[in-house]
Amino acid sequence: MSYEEKTISSEIVYEGPVFRVRKHIVDTVGGESVRDIVEHSGGSIMVAVSDDGKILMERQYRKALESDFMELPAGKADPGEEPVITATRELAEETGYHAADVRHLISFYPTCGYSNEHLHIYICKDLTKGEQHLDRDECIDLEWIDADRIIELIADGVIQDAKTIIGILFARQAGEI
């Protein structure tokens, strides 16, 4: 049985360049409680597939885990931006590639327990190479990898990024890779 928690009060307790945190006091089935919610504009993830079936992967350092991660290209939506626009913009900025064929695969909430972040995965094909336009604080290495090899890296625990795992496995299940 579900119980809708009514908000008694709400205030922003942190606001940064990527997200903000809002503290809610809510009425629950057991009385008042606190809910800290990360508010995020969402983003898009791109499964960019070459003509020979390889997948474009990024390697970058992730401070939260103090380690390099291999991931699909992805980026944060600008306020009010449609997810497909985020996908094409971020693919071009981060990788230099432009896709003539961009199709939605799936959307999901990665952490619905404490965030409203909504992510959208796109398959990107018919690619042409341009120039990367990284943000001044970005350092991204690109690598084309065979889809079967990426699935092995997921199974072996080498790739642990959730959006990448969802994107690759869903694209495989959908027959896109």
C-alpha positions as CSV (number, residue, x, y, z in Angstrom):
1,M,0.0,0.0,0.0
2,S,1.3,3.4,-0.9
3,Y,1.0,6.6,1.1
4,E,1.4,10.0,-0.5
5,E,3.7,12.2,1.7
6,K,2.3,15.7,1.9
7,T,5.0,18.5,2.0
8,I,4.7,20.7,5.2
9,S,7.7,22.9,4.3
10,S,10.5,23.0,1.8
11,E,13.7,24.9,1.5
12,I,16.8,24.9,-0.7
13,V,19.8,24.0,1.5
14,Y,22.5,23.8,-1.2
15,E,22.7,25.1,-4.8
16,G,25.6,24.4,-7.1
17,P,26.3,24.3,-10.8
18,V,25.1,20.8,-11.4
19,F,22.3,20.3,-8.9
20,R,20.6,21.7,-5.8
21,V,19.5,20.0,-2.6
22,R,16.0,20.7,-1.1
23,K,15.0,19.8,2.4
24,H,11.4,18.8,2.7
25,I,9.5,18.3,6.0
26,V,6.8,15.9,5.1
27,D,3.8,14.2,6.7
28,T,4.3,10.4,6.6
29,V,2.2,7.5,7.8
30,G,4.4,7.5,10.9
31,G,4.3,11.3,11.5
32,E,6.6,14.1,10.3
33,S,9.9,13.3,8.6
34,V,12.7,14.9,6.6
35,R,13.3,14.2,2.9
36,D,16.5,15.6,1.3
37,I,16.0,15.7,-2.5
38,V,18.6,16.3,-5.1
39,E,17.1,18.4,-7.9
40,H,18.7,17.9,-11.3
41,S,17.8,19.0,-14.8
42,G,18.3,15.5,-16.2
43,G,20.5,14.5,-19.1
44,S,21.0,12.3,-22.1
45,I,23.2,9.3,-22.8
46,M,24.3,8.4,-26.3
47,V,25.0,4.9,-27.6
48,A,27.1,6.0,-30.6
49,V,27.5,3.2,-33.1
50,S,30.1,3.2,-36.0
51,D,29.3,1.8,-39.4
52,D,31.3,-1.3,-38.4
53,G,29.3,-1.8,-35.2
54,K,31.7,-0.5,-32.6
55,I,30.5,1.7,-29.7
56,L,32.1,5.0,-28.8
57,M,33.2,5.0,-25.1
58,E,34.7,7.7,-22.9
59,R,37.2,7.3,-20.2
60,Q,37.3,10.0,-17.6
61,Y,38.2,10.6,-13.9
62,R,35.3,10.7,-11.5
63,K,36.1,12.5,-8.3
64,A,33.2,11.0,-6.3
65,L,34.9,7.6,-6.6
66,E,38.5,8.7,-7.0
67,S,38.9,6.6,-10.2
68,D,38.8,6.5,-14.0
69,F,35.5,5.2,-15.4
70,M,34.6,3.9,-18.8
71,E,31.2,5.3,-19.8
72,L,29.0,6.1,-22.7
73,P,29.0,9.7,-23.7
74,A,26.5,11.6,-21.6
75,G,25.6,15.1,-20.5
76,K,23.4,17.3,-18.4
77,A,20.4,19.1,-20.0
78,D,20.3,22.8,-20.1
79,P,17.2,24.2,-18.4
80,G,14.1,23.5,-20.5
81,E,16.1,21.6,-23.2
82,E,14.5,18.7,-24.9
83,P,16.4,15.4,-24.2
84,V,17.1,14.8,-28.0
85,I,18.7,18.2,-28.2
86,T,20.9,17.5,-25.2
87,A,21.9,14.2,-26.8
88,T,23.0,15.7,-30.1
89,R,24.7,18.7,-28.4
90,E,26.6,16.6,-25.9
91,L,27.7,14.0,-28.4
92,A,29.2,16.8,-30.6
93,E,30.8,18.6,-27.6
94,E,32.3,15.6,-25.9
95,T,33.3,13.5,-28.8
96,G,33.2,15.7,-31.9
97,Y,30.8,13.3,-33.6
98,H,27.5,14.3,-35.2
99,A,24.8,11.7,-35.8
100,A,22.3,11.8,-38.7
101,D,20.2,9.1,-37.1
102,V,19.3,9.7,-33.4
103,R,16.5,7.6,-31.9
104,H,15.2,7.3,-28.3
105,L,15.7,4.0,-26.6
106,I,14.6,4.3,-23.0
107,S,14.2,6.8,-20.2
108,F,14.7,6.1,-16.5
109,Y,15.2,7.6,-13.0
110,P,18.5,6.4,-11.7
111,T,18.0,7.2,-8.0
112,C,14.3,7.8,-7.4
113,G,14.8,7.5,-3.6
114,Y,16.5,10.9,-3.3
115,S,16.6,12.6,-6.7
116,N,14.3,13.8,-9.5
117,E,17.1,13.2,-12.1
118,H,15.5,11.8,-15.3
119,L,17.9,10.3,-17.9
120,H,17.2,9.5,-21.6
121,I,19.2,7.1,-23.7
122,Y,19.6,7.5,-27.5
123,I,21.0,5.3,-30.2
124,C,23.2,7.5,-32.5
125,K,24.2,6.2,-35.9
126,D,25.4,7.5,-39.3
127,L,28.2,9.4,-37.6
128,T,30.5,12.0,-39.0
129,K,33.6,13.3,-37.3
130,G,34.0,16.9,-36.2
131,E,36.0,18.6,-33.5
132,Q,35.6,18.0,-29.7
133,H,34.5,21.1,-27.8
134,L,35.2,20.1,-24.2
135,D,34.4,22.3,-21.2
136,R,37.6,23.9,-19.7
137,D,37.5,21.4,-16.8
138,E,36.8,18.2,-18.9
139,C,39.4,15.6,-19.9
140,I,37.9,12.8,-21.8
141,D,39.6,10.0,-23.7
142,L,37.7,8.3,-26.5
143,E,37.8,4.7,-27.6
144,W,35.9,2.6,-30.0
145,I,35.1,-0.8,-28.6
146,D,33.2,-3.8,-29.9
147,A,29.8,-4.3,-28.3
148,D,30.5,-7.9,-27.3
149,R,33.7,-6.7,-25.5
150,I,31.7,-4.0,-23.7
151,I,29.2,-6.6,-22.5
152,E,32.2,-8.8,-21.2
153,L,33.6,-5.7,-19.4
154,I,30.1,-5.2,-17.7
155,A,29.9,-8.9,-16.7
156,D,33.5,-8.8,-15.4
157,G,32.7,-5.7,-13.2
158,V,35.1,-3.4,-15.1
159,I,32.3,-1.2,-16.3
160,Q,30.2,-0.2,-13.3
161,D,28.5,3.0,-14.4
162,A,24.7,2.4,-14.3
163,K,23.7,4.6,-17.2
164,T,26.3,2.8,-19.4
165,I,25.2,-0.7,-18.3
166,I,21.5,0.2,-18.9
167,G,22.3,1.8,-22.3
168,I,24.5,-1.1,-23.6
169,L,22.2,-3.9,-22.4
170,F,19.0,-2.2,-23.6
171,A,20.6,-1.4,-27.0
172,R,21.6,-5.1,-27.3
173,Q,18.2,-6.3,-26.2
174,A,16.6,-3.9,-28.8
175,G,18.8,-5.3,-31.5
176,E,20.6,-2.0,-32.0
177,I,24.1,-3.3,-31.3
